[in-house]
Amino acid sequence: RVFSGTGVTDASGNVTFVFTPPFPAVPAVSHAVQTAITAVTECRVTAIAAGSVTFNVRRAPAVVILGISVLQVPVPAAGVTVHCHAVSIGQGV
């Protein structure tokens, strides 16, 4: 069983993919991020089950101080496109 989908993060940086029908067990998932934001620092799984997976995307805006680029505290990245691929364990990703 294989699932592929694309979603856009909400204001909190979250996007959830629902597997219909659910996998028989928790699947192996992978993801890719597509965005014009250059400060994206991470996209991570925050919840996973046989029926869904939720990703959270955060970015760390950069500030230039005295010619040195400094990253600020990560904030939710809204409007980021996330591509998800899930397969049953044992099929490979």
C-alpha positions in Angstrom: 0.0 0.0 0.0 1.3 3.4 -1.0 0.0 7.0 -0.2 1.3 10.2 -1.8 -0.2 13.6 -1.1 0.5 17.3 -1.0 -0.7 19.8 1.6 -0.1 23.4 2.7 0.8 24.3 6.3 -1.7 26.4 8.4 -0.9 29.4 10.6 0.7 27.1 13.2 2.9 25.5 10.6 1.0 22.2 10.7 -0.3 20.0 7.9 -2.1 16.7 8.4 -2.4 13.9 5.8 -5.2 11.4 6.4 -4.8 7.9 4.9 -8.1 6.6 3.6 -8.4 3.7 4.2 -5.9 3.6 7.1 -2.8 1.4 6.8 -2.9 -1.9 8.7 0.0 -0.5 10.9 1.9 2.7 11.2 3.5 3.3 7.8 7.0 4.6 7.0 6.8 8.2 5.8 9.0 10.6 4.0 8.5 14.2 3.1 9.8 17.1 1.0 9.2 20.8 1.5 8.5 23.2 -1.4 8.5 26.9 -0.6 9.8 30.3 -1.6 10.8 31.0 2.1 14.6 30.7 2.3 14.6 30.5 6.1 13.0 27.1 6.5 14.9 25.2 9.1 12.9 22.1 9.8 10.0 19.9 8.8 9.3 17.2 11.4 6.7 14.6 12.2 4.7 15.7 15.2 2.1 12.8 15.2 1.8 9.6 13.3 -0.7 6.7 13.4 -2.1 4.1 11.0 -4.7 6.6 9.8 -2.8 9.9 9.5 0.5 11.8 9.9 1.0 15.5 10.9 4.1 17.5 10.0 5.2 20.8 11.6 7.3 23.3 9.6 9.3 26.0 11.4 11.6 28.7 10.0 14.3 30.8 11.6 14.3 34.3 10.2 17.7 35.9 9.7 18.8 39.3 11.0 22.0 41.1 9.9 23.8 42.7 12.8 27.1 44.6 12.0 27.3 42.6 8.7 26.8 39.2 10.5 23.7 37.1 9.7 22.1 35.9 12.9 19.2 33.4 13.1 16.3 34.3 15.3 14.1 31.9 17.3 12.2 29.5 15.0 8.6 30.5 14.3 5.8 28.5 12.5 6.0 28.6 8.7 2.5 29.1 7.3 1.8 28.5 3.6 4.6 26.0 3.0 3.8 23.1 0.6 4.7 19.7 2.1 4.8 16.5 -0.1 4.2 13.3 1.8 4.9 9.7 0.8 3.8 6.8 3.0 4.2 3.0 2.5 3.5 0.0 4.5 6.4 -1.2 6.5 8.5 -3.7 4.5 7.7 -2.1 1.1 10.6 0.4 1.2 10.3 4.2 0.8 
